[in-house]
Amino acid sequence: MTTIRAALVVQNCPVKTFNDNLSRTLDTIDRAADLKADIIVFPEMNLTGYAAGDVSLARPLDPEWVEKLSRAARRLDMTILTGLAEKAENGRVYATHLVTGPNQSPVYYRKIHLSPFEASCYTPGNTVRLFTHKGIRFGIQLCYDAHFPELATAMSLKQADIIFIPHASPRGTSEDKYISWMRHLPARAFDNGVFVAAVNQTGDNGTGLNFPGLAMVLGPDGRLVSKKMDGGIHIIEMDMADIERVRSHKMRYFLPNRRPDLI
């Protein structure tokens, strides 16, 4: 087992300023590398900004800008998770999180569960995917996804060690958002024996939405490991030995004793 040093970025993400957002993202990646991060996680739609009813902000996965992220991943030996409203070749728009790693072609996760405000303009993804970083397996859920326990279970059955949950979740204060996340995210970690790491946008994004900054990590025992309520880069180390301690305990690891035959 090993320890993963993750950088969770609480970032202001204005809409329709893609090039500026990309530039700030690349600068932040370099700063996270100086902090010895193995993996960096940006909020949902950090590149395009978030506006549920406005699909005009969507961008294709253009090789020119995607390659900038890939070069950074290779140069820094880092896995990079960035988000956007993606305009696919078929014309559909997805809430997408891109994964660029040092030794692989870019891959992505498309948000499976759309909120009622998103369903009229976005297309849901249909694939539960896992990704790897130096032998560590992780899944991605985007904001509203986290309210559906079966998605975390599906990722855990695929042997996820960490579930990263980038958010674009407005309204309320950081404390309000923390209270909200503590109602469901500890259960995702505890029930499945995985780390859960969540991060939100922060500040006014130019559409009248204001996002309360928050980054939070929960251990595989469901207990809070880290909580940060201000903007910037938040470094957290996740020791995979903590997972082994939970999964080797007969009364603390529940997943093997599920009864899917009754569902």
N, C-alpha and C positions, 0 to 999 in steps of 0.2 A: 504494500500500500504506500501511498505518497501523500504529500500535501500540495494543494492547489492554492496559489495566491491570485485571487480575483480582484479586479478593479471594477466597482459598480459606480457608474457615472450618473450623477444627478445633474441634468443638463437642461438649460432653456433651449427650446426648439421652435423658433418662429416659423410660421408657414410661408411657403413660396419664397424661401431664401436658400434654396438647395445648395448652391455653390458655397455660400458662406457657412452653412451648417456642415458641409463636407470638410471644408478647410479647418473649422474648429474641431471637428471630430478627429482629423488626422493629427492636429497639434496635441489633442488630449491623449491620443494613443502614444505619442512620443513621451509625454509626461508620465503616463502610466508605466512605460518601459523603464524610465528612470527610477520608478518605485518598485521595480522588479516584479511586475505583474506577469502572470502566465496567460491570463485570459482577461479580456475587458468586455464589459456589458453595458451597452447604451440603452436608453429608454425606447419604448415603442415609437416608431415613426420619427426618430430623432433627426433623420436627414430631410424629410419632406415637411415635418411638422404634422400636427393632427387636427383635422376638421372633418367630423364624421359625414357631413352632408355635401362636401365639396370634393369631387373626384378630379377636378382640374389640377390639383397639386400632385397627382400621381406621376411617377416617372418609371420608364423601363429600366431593366437591369442592363444598362449600357456598359459594354466591356471597357470603355475608356475610363469611367470613374470606378468601376468595380476593380479594375486592375490596380488602381492607386491603393486600395485597401489590401489587395493581395500582396503587393510589393511591401507594404508596411508589415504585414504578417510574416512574410519570409525574412525580411531584414531584422525584425525584432524577435523572431521565434515566438510569436504570440498568436493566440486565437482571438478573433475580433467579431463581436456580435453587434450589428447595426440594423436599424429599422427604417422602413419607408412604406408609403403607399405605392404599391407596385402596379404599373400598367403592363399587363402581360401581352404577349403577341396576339392572343385571341381577342384583345380589346377589353377583357375583364380587369377589374381592379381588386387587388388583394391587400390585406394588411400583412406585410411580409417582414421577416427578420432574416437577415443575411449572415451567414457564417463563413468567414474567410480564415483559413488556417495556414500554417507555415509549410505544410507538406501535402496540400490537397487543393483541388479545384473548388471554387466557391459553391456552396450549397445553401438551401434556404428552408425556412418553415413558414407556412401560410396559416394564418389564424383560422382555427376551426370553428370556434363559437363566436358569433357576431352579436353585439348588443342590439336591442331594438332600434337604436339610433343609427346603427351601421348597416343593418340588414338590407336597407333599400338601395344602397349604393356600392357595397362591397360584395364580393363573392367569397363564400367560405372555402377554406382549404379542406381537403379530405384525407390527409396523410399524417399519421402519427410517426414522427421521425426522431431518431436519436443521432447525436453527433459525438465525435470523440476528440479529446485533447490529451495526447501522451498517455493513452490507455484509460483515461477517465471518460466515462460515458455520461452525456447530459442531454436533457430535453429542453425545449423552449415552449413556454406558453405565453400568450399575449393577453394581459389584462383580464378581460371578461372570461377567457378560457379557464382561469383559476377557480371559477365558481362551480366547476363541474368535476366532481371527485373521480369519475371514471376515467378522465383523461390522464390524471396523475397516476392512477392505477395501471392504465395501459402502458405508460412510459416506464413504470417500475417493473412491470412484467417483462419488458424488453431489457431490463437490467440497467436502468438509469441509476447513476450515483447522485446526480445533482439535477434539479429542475430550476432553470432560470426563468424568471417571470418579469420581463420588461413591461412597464405600464405607460399609458397616456391617460391618466385618471385625474380629471379636474375636480374642482369644488372642495371647499373646506380647508382647514388648516392641516399642517403636517401631523399634528396630534390626532385630528379627526381621522386622517387616512391611516395612521398607525393603529388606532382602535378598530377601524374597519378591517384592515388586513389581519389583525390578531383574532378575528372571528373565524377565519377559514384557513389561512395559510399554515398555522401550526398543525392542523389536522392533516393537510396534504403531506407534510413531512413525517409526522408521527405514524400515520396509518401505513405508510409505504416504506419507511426506513430510508429516507433520502434527505439530502440537504435541499432546502428551498431558499433561493436568493432572489429578492424582488427589488426593482428600482423604478422610480417614477420620474417624469419630467418635472420641471420647476418653472415658475414664473408665468408671465403673460405671453401668449404665443401670437398675439396680433389679431385674434378672431373674437376676442371677448372671453376666451377661456383662460383661467388662471389655475396653474397646477401646483399643488403642495409638494415640495421636494421631500423625498423619503427614500432611503435604502435600508434594506433589512435582510438578515440571514437567520434562518432557523436550522438547527441541527437535526439529524435523523431521529432524535428522541423527542422532537417537537418543541424543544426549548429554544428561547431566543439566544442567539450567539452575538449578534451585532445590530445596532440601530443607529442610523444617522439621519438627522432632519435638516441638514443644510446642503447647499449645492457643492459641486466639485467631485473629486475622485475619492472614493472610499475603498480602502484596501482591507480585505478580509482573507484570512487563511482558513481553508477547509481541509481538515485532516481526515483522509479516507479511513484511518484506523477507527475513527468514531463510528463509521458505518459498520465496520466489522464487529465492533463491540455490540451494536444493536442486533445485527443479523445473526450473530452466533448465540444470542440469548433466546431460549425457547419461549419465554413469556413476553418478550418485547418486540418480536418480529412477527407480524400478523399475516403478511402476504402469502406465505406458503400454506396457510390454513383456510384460505378462502373456499367457498362452495359455489363455484361458477355453474355447477350443474343445476342449481336451484334458480338461476337468474334467467 
